[in-house]
Every structure is written in structure tokens, then in C-alpha cells.
Amino acid sequence: MTLELPGDPLGTHRSLDPLGALPQPAWRLNNDTSLRYSTEILVDVDTLNIDAASFRQMEEASGEGGVGERILQTVRERGKQHNPVTGSGGMLLGRVAWVGSGAARRGVAPGDRVATLASLSLTPLRLEKIREIRPASAQVDVIGQAVIFASAPFARMPDDLPERLALALFDVAGAAPQAARRVNPGDRVLVLGAGGKSGLLCCAEARRRGASVVLGIEPHGPYADELRSLGLCDDVLQADARDPLAIRDVLASCGGEVDVAFSCVNVDGAEMAAILATRPRGCVYFFAMSTSFPRAALGAEGVGKDIDLHIGNGFAEGHAEHTLGLVRGAPALRALLERRYG
């Protein structure tokens, strides 16, 4: 019989620095997976899906070949994949190895294939080996183990979609339902970073919600062409979201300011493009983990923009099924995503 230790459902028992802190803001977690706590689920990990901002930062800092070593170093130092530069993580795919008595209510059993819907920045992780790095999808195949806390969301893998595609969708599953909450019929909508995963989902959801105009900003030529082929946007503009004046000027030729803007970029410094693009009393939703709250708040103040600024929350009730349903119902979008991530 496995000896179970008592644990907090929020995972505070794993925090080492500082002791007893919530695991996401903690600098270091205890990733000793030989310890079994009643409030945990142990997972044998196959793949890490690194969030886009974090993967890009690691590539730029060390080159493609150095990403794996940076991940191993971070996990060794922090007990989790919590990028110290971007502050973000990602999520993982694996198979349940053990379920504590206090987590049995979550309804999974050893052998179940699951993906975490909580960030790697709060997930205790131990890695033995990096097997393969796939830059196009920001996914990294590994051998290791991780802990899911009793309070942390996760999803069973669907049986009608390729696992790698489902993993990529779960990584940004909050985007579509958050767009559904904020887009009203007749709205003019702008999506920055529209050709990436979350951007594509926001465009599709905005169209499904009855937006009168959907505009996509995508600087990467191949992604812009793929987005155009889907017909989700009234116009796809190739521009750099880090240049807010260029975005403002481009929009002037497309009807001017929008009611709702979604920032789905994976680079720093794009806050003001979304803010300048949005009408007074409009809404900006920052889904990107590269967003700086001080830059957004003080920048809006500085240009006299009275708009609602929403911090991206990757979790929304039922977000995994919402996103899978959106993709299942959009054959062309699904085909594109399968080619790219499946």
C-alpha cells in the first residue's frame, strides 16, 4: 500500500521558496515524485507544450538547439517549467500513473491520457530527458513525471482528434470562450497575432458571434496567407503589432477604431497597438502572456483612452469542450490546425 502524506488541494505543500506559498508565484517547488500526497495525481509526461511567448524567448536567447537545455536547467532550478524571463510556462500531455485518495473525486484512473489545463508555472515537474523539440508547434517530447493538484483543471484527451492537435488547442483553450463573452453581434473586431493558435480561434469565434467586421493583423507571411484562405477575416493586414502608429494608420483605411481588440501576439511591446486601435469605451482583451500590465494601464492613461482592459485568463468554465466544439464545427480551420500541429 502506498503511504500517502496529507497535502493541501492548492498545492502549497510543494512550495519550497517561500515555504507554504501558492505554487504559481513560488520560486521553487518540490518536484520529488517519489513523495505521494493524498491531494495529488501523478502523471507520466510525454510532451510539454511550451507557451508561445516563452518558447520564442528561449529561442532568441539561445538558438533552437539551446531550448532543451534551458528547459532542463529551469526545471532543475525551480522544480517546474516556469520561465524566469517571461513568467509563463505552458501545459503538458501524459498518462495518469497514480491517484491520491483526496483526488479520486476528479474521476480519472491510472492509464488515462490527460492534458493539464493549468500552467506549467505551477506544476511540479521532474524531467529525465528531452527526446525531441518541434519549434513549429512549440512542443517538446520528454521523459518525466509531473504532479496535478486536486484543484488544478485538466482534460481527458478526445478520441476524434490527433493528440498533438488537441494538446495545442488545450494550451489556448481560454481564447475562444473569452471572445464569445466579449463580442456582440455587429461589433467591429481586431485580432493582433491573428494567424497563431489563439488568434485563429478568436477570429473564428468573433465570426460565429456575429461580428460585422473581423480584421486580422499577422506579420508572418505564410500565416497571413493561411488566414486569408479561411475567410474568417474581412481583411488580413501584414503589420508589426510592436508599431502602434503603423497599426493605427492601417486601420484608418479599414474603417477606423474597433469595438473589441484581442491581443494574441507572442512578443513584447504590443500593448499600445491594441489600445490605439480601440474606440472609447471599447474593450481590449490581452490573451498574450507577453503583456505588461503597467505598459497597458499607463499607456492607455497617457493617450487618454477610456477603454476596458482585460487581463487574459486562460481558464473559463467549460473552455476545453468549447474550443474543441468550435474546431470540430469548422472543417477548414480544423484542417489547417491539423496540418500545423497534428
C-alpha positions in Angstrom: 0.0 0.0 0.0 1.3 3.4 -0.9 2.0 5.7 2.0 0.0 8.9 1.5 1.1 12.2 3.1 -1.5 14.9 3.8 -1.5 17.7 1.2 -3.2 21.0 0.5 -5.6 20.8 -2.5 -4.0 24.1 -3.8 -0.5 22.6 -3.7 1.1 24.8 -1.1 2.8 21.7 0.5 5.1 21.6 -2.6 6.3 25.1 -2.3 9.9 25.4 -1.0 10.8 29.0 -1.7 9.0 30.6 0.0 7.7 27.7 2.2 3.9 27.3 2.0 3.3 29.8 -0.8 0.9 29.2 -3.6 2.8 27.2 -6.2 2.5 29.6 -9.1 4.2 32.6 -7.6 6.6 30.4 -5.6 10.2 30.5 -7.0 10.9 26.8 -6.3 8.7 23.7 -5.9 9.5 20.3 -4.5 9.4 18.0 -7.6 10.2 14.8 -5.8 7.6 12.5 -7.3 8.5 9.6 -5.0 6.5 11.5 -2.4 2.8 10.7 -2.6 0.3 13.3 -1.3 -3.3 12.5 -0.9 -4.4 15.6 -2.9 -2.3 14.8 -6.0 -2.5 13.0 -9.3 0.9 11.7 -10.6 1.3 11.8 -14.4 4.0 10.2 -16.6 4.8 13.0 -19.0 5.2 12.6 -22.8 5.0 16.1 -24.1 5.4 19.7 -22.9 3.5 22.4 -24.8 5.5 25.5 -24.1 3.6 28.7 -24.3 4.5 30.7 -27.4 6.0 33.8 -25.7 8.2 31.5 -23.5 9.4 29.4 -26.5 10.2 32.4 -28.6 12.2 34.0 -25.7 14.2 30.8 -25.2 14.9 30.5 -29.0 16.1 34.1 -29.2 18.3 33.8 -26.1 20.0 30.5 -27.0 19.0 29.4 -30.5 16.8 26.5 -31.4 19.4 23.9 -30.2 19.5 25.5 -26.8 15.8 25.4 -25.9 16.0 21.9 -24.5 18.9 22.7 -22.2 17.2 25.8 -21.0 14.1 23.8 -20.1 16.2 21.2 -18.2 18.0 24.0 -16.4 14.8 25.7 -15.4 13.2 22.5 -14.1 16.4 21.6 -12.2 16.5 25.0 -10.5 12.8 25.6 -9.9 11.1 22.2 -9.9 8.8 23.4 -12.6 8.9 24.9 -16.1 8.4 28.5 -15.1 10.4 30.7 -17.5 12.1 33.3 -15.3 12.1 35.9 -18.1 8.5 35.7 -19.3 7.0 34.3 -16.1 5.0 31.8 -18.1 5.0 28.1 -18.7 2.7 26.1 -20.9 1.0 22.7 -20.2 1.6 19.0 -20.7 0.3 15.7 -22.0 0.8 12.4 -20.3 -0.7 9.3 -18.7 -2.1 9.0 -15.2 0.2 6.9 -13.1 -1.3 7.2 -9.6 -4.3 9.0 -8.0 -4.3 10.1 -4.3 -7.4 9.3 -2.2 -8.1 13.1 -1.9 -8.1 13.5 -5.7 -10.2 10.4 -6.5 -13.3 12.7 -7.0 -11.6 14.0 -10.2 -12.7 10.8 -11.9 -9.5 9.6 -13.5 -7.7 6.3 -13.1 -4.2 5.1 -13.9 -3.8 4.7 -17.6 -6.0 7.6 -18.6 -4.5 10.1 -21.1 -4.8 13.6 -19.8 -3.6 17.1 -20.6 -3.2 19.8 -17.9 -5.2 23.0 -18.3 -3.2 24.7 -15.5 0.1 26.3 -16.3 3.4 24.5 -16.1 4.5 27.5 -14.0 2.6 25.9 -11.0 3.1 22.2 -11.9 5.8 20.2 -10.1 7.8 18.6 -12.8 10.8 16.2 -12.9 12.5 15.6 -16.3 14.8 12.7 -17.1 15.3 13.5 -20.8 14.4 15.8 -23.7 13.6 13.5 -26.6 12.6 15.9 -29.4 11.9 19.6 -29.9 9.4 20.7 -32.5 9.7 24.5 -33.0 6.8 24.9 -35.3 4.4 23.8 -32.6 6.5 24.8 -29.5 6.1 21.2 -28.3 8.8 19.2 -26.6 8.7 15.5 -26.2 10.2 14.4 -22.9 10.5 11.6 -20.4 9.5 12.7 -16.9 6.8 12.9 -14.3 4.5 15.7 -13.1 2.0 16.4 -10.3 -1.5 17.6 -10.8 -3.0 19.2 -7.7 -6.6 18.4 -6.7 -7.6 22.0 -7.5 -5.9 22.2 -10.9 -8.0 21.7 -14.1 -7.2 19.1 -16.7 -8.9 17.3 -19.6 -9.1 13.8 -20.9 -7.8 13.5 -24.4 -10.5 13.3 -27.1 -10.6 10.2 -29.3 -11.6 12.1 -32.5 -8.6 14.5 -32.8 -4.9 13.8 -33.1 -3.3 14.1 -29.6 -0.8 16.8 -30.7 -3.6 18.9 -32.1 -5.7 18.5 -29.0 -2.7 19.5 -26.9 -2.1 22.6 -28.9 -5.8 23.6 -28.6 -5.9 22.9 -24.9 -2.9 25.3 -24.5 -5.0 28.2 -25.7 -8.5 26.9 -24.8 -9.4 30.0 -22.9 -9.3 32.2 -26.0 -12.5 31.3 -27.8 -14.9 31.3 -24.8 -13.4 34.6 -23.7 -14.0 36.0 -27.2 -17.6 34.7 -27.0 -18.2 36.6 -23.8 -16.9 39.9 -25.3 -18.0 40.1 -28.9 -21.6 41.2 -29.6 -23.4 40.9 -32.9 -22.5 43.9 -35.1 -19.1 44.6 -33.4 -16.0 45.6 -35.2 -13.3 43.2 -34.0 -9.5 43.3 -34.4 -7.2 40.4 -33.6 -3.5 41.0 -33.3 -1.4 37.9 -33.9 -4.4 36.5 -35.8 -2.5 33.7 -37.6 -1.4 31.9 -34.4 -3.4 29.4 -32.5 -5.2 31.7 -30.1 -5.6 34.3 -32.9 -7.3 31.9 -35.2 -9.7 30.8 -32.5 -10.6 34.4 -31.7 -11.2 35.2 -35.4 -13.5 32.1 -35.7 -15.4 32.9 -32.5 -15.9 36.5 -33.4 -17.3 35.5 -36.8 -19.5 32.9 -35.1 -20.8 35.6 -32.7 -21.9 37.8 -35.5 -19.2 40.5 -35.7 -19.9 42.8 -38.5 -16.2 43.2 -39.3 -13.2 41.0 -38.3 -9.8 42.3 -39.0 -6.6 40.3 -38.6 -3.1 41.6 -38.0 -0.5 39.0 -38.8 3.2 39.9 -39.7 4.3 36.4 -40.8 3.5 36.0 -44.5 2.7 32.3 -44.6 0.4 32.6 -41.6 -1.3 35.6 -43.1 -1.9 33.7 -46.4 -3.4 30.7 -44.4 -5.6 33.1 -42.5 -6.9 34.7 -45.7 -7.7 31.2 -47.1 -10.1 30.5 -44.3 -12.3 33.5 -45.0 -12.7 34.3 -41.3 -11.5 37.9 -41.7 -12.8 40.7 -43.8 -9.2 41.8 -44.2 -5.8 40.4 -43.2 -3.2 43.0 -42.7 0.6 42.3 -42.5 1.9 44.7 -39.9 4.0 44.6 -36.8 2.0 44.9 -33.6 5.0 46.5 -31.9 4.5 49.6 -34.1 1.3 51.1 -32.7 1.3 54.1 -35.1 1.5 51.7 -38.1 -1.4 49.7 -36.8 -3.4 53.0 -36.2 -2.7 54.1 -39.7 -3.5 50.8 -41.3 -6.8 50.7 -39.5 -7.7 54.2 -40.8 -8.0 52.7 -44.2 -10.3 49.9 -42.9 -13.0 51.9 -41.1 -11.0 53.2 -38.1 -11.2 52.1 -34.5 -12.8 48.8 -33.4 -15.2 47.9 -30.6 -13.1 44.9 -29.4 -9.5 44.1 -29.8 -7.8 40.8 -28.9 -4.0 40.8 -28.4 -2.7 37.3 -29.2 0.9 38.1 -30.0 4.0 36.3 -28.7 6.3 39.4 -28.5 6.8 42.2 -26.0 5.7 45.7 -26.6 2.3 45.2 -28.4 0.1 46.7 -25.8 -0.3 50.2 -27.3 -1.3 48.8 -30.8 -4.4 47.3 -29.3 -5.1 50.3 -27.2 -4.8 52.9 -30.0 -6.9 50.6 -32.3 -9.9 50.6 -29.9 -12.7 53.1 -29.7 -13.5 55.0 -26.4 -15.4 52.6 -24.0 -14.4 49.7 -26.2 -12.7 46.6 -24.9 -9.1 45.2 -25.2 -8.5 41.6 -24.2 -4.8 40.7 -23.6 -4.6 37.0 -24.1 -0.8 37.1 -24.7 1.5 36.1 -21.8 4.0 38.7 -23.1 1.6 41.5 -22.0 2.9 44.1 -19.5 0.1 45.3 -17.2 2.0 48.6 -16.3 2.6 49.3 -20.0 -1.0 48.7 -20.8 -2.6 50.6 -17.9 -0.2 53.6 -18.0 -0.1 53.7 -21.8 -3.9 53.9 -22.0 -3.8 56.7 -19.5 -1.1 58.5 -21.3 -3.1 58.7 -24.6 -6.4 59.4 -22.9 -8.1 56.2 -23.8 -11.1 55.3 -21.6 -11.4 51.6 -22.5 -11.8 48.4 -20.6 -8.5 46.4 -20.3 -9.0 42.7 -19.6 -6.1 40.5 -18.4 -6.0 37.2 -20.3 -7.3 34.4 -18.1 -6.5 31.0 -19.7 -9.3 29.4 -17.7 -13.0 29.7 -18.5 -15.7 27.3 -17.3 -16.0 24.6 -19.9 -13.3 26.1 -22.1 -11.8 22.8 -23.3 -15.1 21.5 -24.7 -16.0 24.9 -26.1 -12.8 25.1 -28.1 -12.9 21.5 -29.3 -16.5 22.1 -30.4 -15.5 25.3 -32.3 -12.8 23.4 -34.2 -15.0 20.4 -34.9 -17.6 22.6 -36.4 -15.2 24.5 -38.7 -13.7 21.9 -41.2 -11.3 24.4 -42.9 -9.9 25.7 -39.6 -9.6 22.1 -38.3 -7.7 21.1 -41.5 -5.3 24.0 -41.1 -4.6 23.3 -37.5 -4.1 19.6 -38.2 -1.5 20.4 -40.8 0.3 22.7 -38.5 0.0 21.0 -35.1 -1.4 17.5 -35.7 
